[in-house]
């Protein structure tokens, strides 16, 4: 079992960036007015920075498209004529057919 206090755990989560936006906003405000809290956060940042030195940057190609696909599904198919409403396309096709029929019949 761990001997870490709730504040210590929250400071670690803050340093790693795991807090949700509401908790992060509270922690940000607390940094300015609570020197003990600021010390805990600084200590966690120092501990975690040592791990940063052990690992180099890892390229992550196509991460954003994979995340978007996982969150929102596959991208929608592109329209045949982007920006042109479907009723306008149908109207043009019907007029073209009517014109062809008129020219054939005469």
C-alpha positions as a Markdown table, in Angstrom:
| # | Residue | x | y | z |
|---|---|---|---|---|
| 1 | Unk | 0.0 | 0.0 | 0.0 |
| 2 | Unk | 1.1 | 3.5 | -0.7 |
| 3 | Unk | 1.9 | 6.2 | 1.9 |
| 4 | Unk | 1.0 | 9.0 | -0.5 |
| 5 | Unk | -1.6 | 11.6 | 0.7 |
| 6 | Unk | -4.5 | 12.6 | -1.5 |
| 7 | Unk | -2.8 | 15.9 | -2.2 |
| 8 | Unk | 0.4 | 14.1 | -3.2 |
| 9 | Unk | -1.5 | 11.9 | -5.6 |
| 10 | Unk | -3.4 | 14.9 | -7.1 |
| 11 | Unk | 0.0 | 16.7 | -7.5 |
| 12 | Unk | 1.4 | 13.8 | -9.4 |
| 13 | Unk | -1.7 | 13.6 | -11.6 |
| 14 | Unk | -1.4 | 17.4 | -12.1 |
| 15 | Unk | 2.2 | 17.1 | -13.1 |
| 16 | Unk | 1.5 | 14.2 | -15.5 |
| 17 | Unk | -1.5 | 16.0 | -17.0 |
| 18 | Unk | -4.2 | 13.5 | -16.0 |
| 19 | Unk | -6.7 | 15.9 | -14.3 |
| 20 | Unk | -9.9 | 16.7 | -16.0 |
| 21 | Unk | -10.4 | 20.4 | -17.0 |
| 22 | Unk | -12.4 | 21.2 | -13.8 |
| 23 | Unk | -9.8 | 19.6 | -11.5 |
| 24 | Unk | -7.0 | 21.2 | -13.4 |
| 25 | Unk | -8.5 | 24.7 | -13.1 |
| 26 | Unk | -8.8 | 24.2 | -9.3 |
| 27 | Unk | -5.2 | 23.0 | -9.1 |
| 28 | Unk | -4.0 | 26.0 | -11.2 |
| 29 | Unk | -5.7 | 28.4 | -8.8 |
| 30 | Unk | -4.3 | 26.5 | -5.8 |
| 31 | Unk | -0.7 | 26.8 | -7.1 |
| 32 | Unk | -0.9 | 30.6 | -6.7 |
| 33 | Unk | -2.1 | 30.6 | -3.1 |
| 34 | Unk | -0.9 | 27.4 | -1.5 |
| 35 | Unk | 2.9 | 27.1 | -1.2 |
| 36 | Unk | 2.7 | 23.5 | 0.2 |
| 37 | Unk | 0.7 | 22.5 | -2.9 |
| 38 | Unk | 3.1 | 24.3 | -5.2 |
| 39 | Unk | 6.0 | 22.4 | -3.5 |
| 40 | Unk | 4.3 | 19.0 | -4.0 |
| 41 | Unk | 3.7 | 19.8 | -7.7 |
| 42 | Unk | 7.3 | 21.0 | -8.1 |
| 43 | Unk | 8.6 | 17.8 | -6.4 |
| 44 | Unk | 6.6 | 15.6 | -8.8 |
| 45 | Unk | 7.7 | 17.5 | -11.8 |
| 46 | Unk | 11.3 | 17.0 | -10.7 |
| 47 | Unk | 10.8 | 13.3 | -10.2 |
| 48 | Unk | 9.1 | 12.9 | -13.5 |
| 49 | Unk | 11.6 | 14.9 | -15.4 |
| 50 | Unk | 14.2 | 12.3 | -14.6 |
| 51 | Unk | 12.2 | 9.8 | -16.6 |
| 52 | Unk | 12.0 | 12.2 | -19.6 |
| 53 | Unk | 15.8 | 12.1 | -19.8 |
| 54 | Unk | 15.8 | 8.3 | -20.2 |
| 55 | Unk | 13.6 | 8.3 | -23.3 |
| 56 | Unk | 14.0 | 10.0 | -26.6 |
| 57 | Unk | 11.2 | 11.4 | -28.8 |
| 58 | Unk | 9.2 | 8.7 | -30.6 |
| 59 | Unk | 7.7 | 9.6 | -33.9 |
| 60 | Unk | 4.0 | 8.9 | -34.0 |
| 61 | Unk | 2.8 | 9.2 | -37.7 |
| 62 | Unk | -0.9 | 9.2 | -38.4 |
| 63 | Unk | -1.8 | 9.4 | -34.7 |
| 64 | Unk | -4.4 | 12.2 | -35.1 |
| 65 | Unk | -6.3 | 10.5 | -38.0 |
| 66 | Unk | -6.3 | 7.2 | -36.0 |
| 67 | Unk | -7.7 | 9.0 | -32.9 |
| 68 | Unk | -10.3 | 10.8 | -35.0 |
| 69 | Unk | -11.4 | 7.6 | -36.7 |
| 70 | Unk | -11.7 | 5.9 | -33.3 |
| 71 | Unk | -13.7 | 8.7 | -31.8 |
| 72 | Unk | -15.9 | 9.7 | -34.8 |
| 73 | Unk | -15.8 | 6.7 | -37.2 |
| 74 | Unk | -14.5 | 6.6 | -40.7 |
| 75 | Unk | -14.6 | 9.9 | -42.7 |
| 76 | Unk | -17.7 | 10.6 | -44.7 |
| 77 | Unk | -17.5 | 9.9 | -48.4 |
| 78 | Unk | -16.9 | 13.0 | -50.5 |
| 79 | Unk | -19.7 | 14.2 | -52.6 |
| 80 | Unk | -19.6 | 13.9 | -56.4 |
| 81 | Unk | -19.8 | 17.7 | -56.7 |
| 82 | Unk | -19.0 | 19.1 | -53.3 |
| 83 | Unk | -21.0 | 22.2 | -52.4 |
| 84 | Unk | -23.7 | 21.6 | -54.9 |
| 85 | Unk | -27.0 | 20.5 | -53.3 |
| 86 | Unk | -28.4 | 17.2 | -54.4 |
| 87 | Unk | -31.8 | 18.7 | -55.6 |
| 88 | Unk | -29.9 | 21.0 | -58.0 |
| 89 | Unk | -28.0 | 18.0 | -59.5 |
| 90 | Unk | -31.3 | 16.1 | -59.9 |
| 91 | Unk | -32.9 | 19.1 | -61.5 |
| 92 | Unk | -30.0 | 19.5 | -64.0 |
| 93 | Unk | -30.2 | 15.8 | -64.9 |
| 94 | Unk | -34.0 | 16.0 | -65.4 |
| 95 | Unk | -33.7 | 19.1 | -67.7 |
| 96 | Unk | -31.0 | 17.3 | -69.7 |
| 97 | Unk | -33.2 | 14.3 | -70.2 |
| 98 | Unk | -36.2 | 16.4 | -71.1 |
| 99 | Unk | -34.0 | 18.3 | -73.6 |
| 100 | Unk | -32.6 | 15.1 | -75.1 |
| 101 | Unk | -36.2 | 13.6 | -75.4 |
| 102 | Unk | -37.4 | 16.9 | -77.1 |
| 103 | Unk | -34.5 | 16.8 | -79.6 |
| 104 | Unk | -35.1 | 13.1 | -80.4 |
| 105 | Unk | -38.9 | 13.5 | -80.9 |
| 106 | Unk | -38.6 | 16.8 | -82.4 |
